[in-house]
């Protein structure tokens, strides 16, 4: 005959084992803890830990519960008292425009003086001997007056070799080009100003290299477009760059049809 006390003890022990095993969750991939986790939830604005499994957040709350998700292969990150924020969403960006500029264009800071611009363009020309077009920027609107540059076109001609140069200003509304760019765009002394734009000219009517507003489209229209492959590379570069600053989503303020290949 089975002793009832022993039977009850065994049953209780089994129930205890089941209860304890029920407290242990399936091991997660990642647990972040040891800091302040801001959730943006009204009912729980701050949490102690966050658990990620299969690429999804499966728990946000206290460290004690998060510990039940930790297994031998779980990566546990100690925030060391730092603040963890949800991914940021930028509502106004030009993601691919900025990415292609960083990857494929010739750039200098707004504060650049003529010597730095000269050196930058010369380096780009030397490093891209096969390039027909070199685009980039950005110069500020007072650049030519401040440095008393009478012929912006001639300045670029001195360092551009056989390449066509097109440099945007800080507003994106105006362009600075060399003689080769004007030649390829068929912009000459007799070319009329387009509606809404101005071809700035020297005293004899020759374009001086500055194209204001819609006049810049005369040159942009003949610049080869980036390839689908380049746009895909640009999109990947932007994603990595944005993620490094906590941006996980963005709204493109303006995007052209060919840029969609990258998205």
C-alpha positions in Angstrom: 0.0 0.0 0.0 1.3 3.4 -1.0 1.9 5.8 1.9 -0.5 8.8 1.3 2.0 11.2 2.7 4.7 10.0 0.3 2.2 10.2 -2.6 1.3 13.8 -1.6 4.9 14.8 -1.3 5.7 13.4 -4.7 2.8 15.1 -6.3 3.7 18.4 -4.6 7.3 18.0 -5.8 6.1 17.4 -9.4 3.9 20.5 -9.3 6.8 22.5 -8.0 9.0 21.3 -10.8 6.3 22.2 -13.3 5.8 25.6 -11.8 9.5 26.4 -11.9 9.9 25.2 -15.4 6.9 27.3 -16.4 8.8 30.4 -15.2 11.6 29.9 -17.7 10.9 31.4 -21.1 12.3 30.2 -24.4 15.8 31.7 -24.7 15.9 35.0 -26.6 18.6 36.3 -28.9 19.2 39.5 -27.1 18.5 41.1 -23.8 19.3 44.8 -23.0 19.3 45.9 -19.4 21.1 47.9 -16.8 19.9 51.3 -18.0 16.8 53.4 -18.5 14.6 52.3 -21.4 12.2 54.9 -22.7 9.1 53.2 -24.2 6.8 56.2 -25.0 3.9 54.2 -23.5 1.7 56.2 -21.1 1.2 53.1 -18.9 4.9 52.2 -18.7 7.1 55.1 -19.9 10.3 53.6 -18.4 11.4 50.0 -18.3 14.4 48.1 -16.9 14.9 45.6 -19.7 14.0 44.7 -23.2 14.0 41.3 -24.8 14.4 40.5 -28.5 13.7 37.1 -30.1 13.6 36.3 -33.8 14.1 39.9 -34.6 11.1 41.1 -32.6 10.6 42.7 -29.2 8.9 40.1 -27.1 9.2 41.7 -23.6 9.6 45.1 -22.1 9.6 45.4 -18.4 11.6 44.5 -15.3 15.0 42.8 -15.2 13.8 39.8 -13.1 11.3 38.7 -15.8 13.9 39.5 -18.6 16.3 37.1 -16.8 13.9 34.2 -17.6 14.6 34.7 -21.3 18.4 34.4 -20.9 19.9 31.2 -22.2 23.4 30.0 -22.9 23.4 31.6 -26.4 21.6 34.9 -25.4 23.5 38.1 -26.0 23.1 40.2 -22.9 24.0 43.9 -23.2 24.6 46.0 -20.1 23.5 49.5 -20.9 25.7 50.8 -18.0 23.1 53.3 -16.9 22.6 54.8 -20.3 19.3 55.8 -21.9 17.9 53.5 -24.6 15.4 55.2 -27.0 13.0 53.8 -29.6 14.2 54.2 -33.2 13.9 57.8 -34.4 11.8 58.6 -37.4 12.9 61.6 -39.5 10.0 63.2 -41.3 12.0 65.3 -43.8 15.1 63.9 -45.5 16.7 63.6 -48.9 18.2 60.2 -48.3 19.4 59.2 -51.7 20.4 62.7 -52.7 22.6 62.9 -49.7 24.0 59.4 -50.2 25.0 59.8 -53.8 26.6 63.1 -52.9 28.8 61.3 -50.3 29.5 58.3 -52.5 29.9 59.7 -56.0 30.4 63.5 -55.9 33.2 66.0 -55.3 32.5 67.9 -52.1 33.9 70.7 -50.0 32.5 72.5 -47.0 30.5 75.7 -47.1 33.3 77.5 -45.4 35.8 76.6 -48.2 37.9 79.4 -49.7 39.0 79.4 -53.3 42.2 77.6 -52.6 40.4 74.7 -50.9 37.9 74.5 -53.8 40.8 74.5 -56.3 42.6 71.7 -54.4 39.4 69.6 -54.0 38.4 69.9 -57.7 42.0 69.1 -58.8 42.1 66.0 -56.6 38.7 64.8 -57.9 39.9 65.3 -61.5 43.1 63.4 -60.8 41.3 60.5 -59.0 38.7 60.1 -61.8 40.6 60.4 -65.0 37.9 58.6 -67.0 35.1 60.9 -65.7 33.3 63.0 -68.3 31.3 64.8 -65.6 32.3 65.7 -62.1 29.5 67.0 -59.9 29.4 68.2 -56.3 29.5 71.3 -54.2 28.5 73.2 -52.1 29.4 76.9 -52.3 27.5 79.6 -50.5 25.6 82.4 -52.2 28.1 85.1 -51.2 31.2 83.1 -52.3 32.0 85.1 -55.4 31.5 88.5 -54.0 33.4 87.7 -50.8 36.4 86.5 -52.7 36.0 89.0 -55.6 36.0 86.2 -58.2 35.2 87.9 -61.5 35.1 84.8 -63.7 33.9 81.7 -61.9 34.0 79.7 -65.2 37.6 80.5 -65.8 38.5 79.6 -62.2 37.2 76.1 -62.8 38.7 75.8 -66.3 42.1 76.2 -64.7 41.8 72.9 -62.7 39.2 70.8 -64.5 41.2 69.5 -67.5 38.8 67.8 -70.0 36.1 67.1 -67.4 32.8 68.9 -67.2 32.3 70.4 -63.7 28.9 71.2 -62.1 28.8 72.4 -58.5 25.6 73.1 -56.6 25.3 75.9 -54.1 24.0 75.5 -50.5 20.4 76.0 -51.5 20.3 73.6 -54.4 18.9 76.4 -56.5 22.0 77.5 -58.4 24.9 75.9 -60.2 28.6 76.8 -60.9 30.0 75.2 -64.1 33.0 75.3 -66.3 33.4 75.9 -70.0 33.2 72.1 -70.8 29.9 71.8 -69.0 28.4 74.8 -70.9 29.7 73.3 -74.2 28.1 69.9 -73.6 24.8 71.7 -72.6 25.0 74.0 -75.6 24.8 77.1 -73.5 26.5 80.0 -75.3 26.5 83.8 -75.4 23.4 83.7 -77.5 21.4 81.3 -75.3 18.4 83.1 -73.9 17.6 83.0 -70.2 15.0 80.4 -69.4 11.7 81.3 -67.7 12.4 81.7 -64.0 16.2 81.6 -64.4 19.3 83.6 -65.2 22.5 82.8 -67.1 24.9 85.2 -65.4 27.2 86.7 -68.1 30.4 88.6 -68.5 30.4 92.0 -70.2 30.6 90.5 -73.7 27.6 88.2 -73.0 29.6 85.0 -72.5 28.2 82.9 -69.6 30.4 83.4 -66.6 29.7 80.0 -65.2 26.9 80.8 -62.7 23.4 79.5 -63.5 20.6 80.8 -61.3 17.4 78.9 -60.5 15.9 77.2 -63.6 19.0 78.1 -65.7 20.9 75.3 -63.9 18.5 72.8 -65.5 20.1 73.6 -68.9 23.1 71.7 -67.6 21.6 69.2 -65.3 19.5 67.9 -68.1 22.6 66.6 -69.9 24.3 65.1 -66.9 24.1 61.3 -67.0 21.8 59.8 -64.4 23.1 57.4 -61.8 22.6 53.7 -62.5 20.1 51.5 -60.6 23.1 49.7 -59.0 24.5 53.0 -57.8 21.1 54.0 -56.3 20.9 50.6 -54.5 24.4 51.1 -53.1 23.4 54.6 -52.0 20.3 53.3 -50.2 22.4 50.8 -48.3 24.9 53.4 -47.4 22.2 55.7 -46.1 20.6 53.0 -44.1 23.8 52.1 -42.3 24.6 55.8 -41.8 21.2 56.7 -40.4 21.0 53.6 -38.2 24.3 54.6 -36.6 22.6 57.7 -35.3 19.4 55.9 -34.2 17.3 56.7 -37.2 15.3 53.7 -38.2 12.8 55.2 -40.6 12.6 58.3 -42.7 10.3 60.1 -45.1 11.9 61.3 -48.3 10.9 64.9 -48.8 11.3 64.6 -52.6 12.4 61.7 -54.7 12.8 61.1 -58.4 11.4 58.1 -60.2 14.9 56.7 -61.0 15.8 56.9 -57.4 13.1 54.4 -56.5 15.4 51.6 -57.8 17.4 52.0 -54.6 14.4 51.6 -52.3 
